[in-house]
């Protein structure tokens, strides 16, 4: 089971690092695809978020929405 509060804290940290590293602000605006990919990649790297079998489906749906 994923600890929701710990996950939120990690995502907030990633958002802060992404803002500083890329010189762009994400607060108040839509979350862009680069940022979403960065969050997922870092969480997977940390082992907190495991890629599940629906990932290709989700990617296709996400592309369709864009």
GUNU-142872 format. One line per field, with one value per residue (C-alpha): x, y, z; residue number from 1. Coordinates in nm, 2 decimals. Layout:
# GUNU-142872
xx: c(X / ...)
yy: c(Y / ...)
zz: c(Z / ...)
resi: c(NUM / ...)
# end
This chain:
# GUNU-142872
xx: c(0.00 / 0.13 / 0.15 / -0.05 / 0.11 / 0.46 / 0.38 / 0.23 / 0.55 / 0.77 / 0.57 / 0.59 / 0.97 / 0.99 / 0.78 / 1.01 / 1.32 / 1.16 / 1.07 / 1.43 / 1.60 / 1.40 / 1.34 / 0.97 / 0.68 / 0.42 / 0.20 / -0.12 / -0.10 / -0.17 / 0.07 / 0.25 / 0.35 / 0.72 / 0.65 / 0.41 / 0.67 / 0.94 / 0.73 / 0.64 / 1.00 / 1.14 / 0.88 / 0.95 / 1.33 / 1.27 / 1.07 / 0.75 / 0.55 / 0.56 / 0.48 / 0.16 / 0.02 / -0.22 / 0.06 / 0.05 / -0.33 / -0.29 / -0.03 / -0.25 / -0.54 / -0.32 / -0.20 / -0.56 / -0.65 / -0.37)
yy: c(0.00 / 0.34 / 0.60 / 0.89 / 1.16 / 1.04 / 1.03 / 1.38 / 1.51 / 1.34 / 1.49 / 1.83 / 1.79 / 1.69 / 1.99 / 2.22 / 2.07 / 2.07 / 2.44 / 2.53 / 2.31 / 2.42 / 2.78 / 2.75 / 2.78 / 2.51 / 2.66 / 2.80 / 2.65 / 2.32 / 2.04 / 1.97 / 1.63 / 1.68 / 1.74 / 1.45 / 1.22 / 1.35 / 1.28 / 0.93 / 0.85 / 0.97 / 0.78 / 0.46 / 0.51 / 0.54 / 0.22 / 0.39 / 0.36 / 0.03 / 0.03 / -0.17 / -0.36 / -0.09 / 0.16 / 0.13 / 0.18 / 0.48 / 0.63 / 0.59 / 0.75 / 1.03 / 1.09 / 1.09 / 1.36 / 1.59)
zz: c(0.00 / -0.09 / 0.18 / 0.03 / 0.24 / 0.16 / -0.21 / -0.21 / -0.03 / -0.29 / -0.58 / -0.42 / -0.39 / -0.76 / -0.86 / -0.67 / -0.83 / -1.18 / -1.14 / -1.04 / -1.29 / -1.59 / -1.50 / -1.54 / -1.31 / -1.29 / -1.01 / -1.13 / -1.48 / -1.63 / -1.57 / -1.89 / -2.03 / -1.96 / -1.60 / -1.57 / -1.73 / -1.50 / -1.19 / -1.31 / -1.40 / -1.07 / -0.87 / -1.07 / -1.02 / -0.64 / -0.65 / -0.52 / -0.83 / -1.02 / -1.39 / -1.42 / -1.71 / -1.81 / -1.88 / -2.27 / -2.26 / -2.04 / -2.27 / -2.57 / -2.38 / -2.27 / -2.63 / -2.75 / -2.49 / -2.62)
resi: c(1 / 2 / 3 / 4 / 5 / 6 / 7 / 8 / 9 / 10 / 11 / 12 / 13 / 14 / 15 / 16 / 17 / 18 / 19 / 20 / 21 / 22 / 23 / 24 / 25 / 26 / 27 / 28 / 29 / 30 / 31 / 32 / 33 / 34 / 35 / 36 / 37 / 38 / 39 / 40 / 41 / 42 / 43 / 44 / 45 / 46 / 47 / 48 / 49 / 50 / 51 / 52 / 53 / 54 / 55 / 56 / 57 / 58 / 59 / 60 / 61 / 62 / 63 / 64 / 65 / 66)
# end
